[in-house]
Amino acid sequence: MSEPNTDIPKSPWLTRAFFENQKNFPREQLDPFRGEYIAWSWEGDRVVGHAPTHEELWQQLEAAGIDSERVVFDFVDPE
């Protein structure tokens, strides 16, 4: 997993690009994360973290030095 782009200005709102990128993200690339919590990059073009619990995901992001305010949290359904 790669680091999210932190060069973009802080914005309280996701851009239209996030939703477009997330919509176009290949669904089969989410298969390894089924039943897990994930963190999307702020751009919505990649998964930058995943874990079985929300707490573990937060810890993973913190350990990796990824700003939890610059990702979007989600859950991938098991089926």
Buried (B, 14 or more C-beta within 10 A) or exposed (E): BEEBEEEEEEEEEBEEEBEEBBEEBEEEEBEEBEEBBBBBBBBBBBBBBBBEEEEBBBEBBEEEEBEEEBBBBBEBEEE
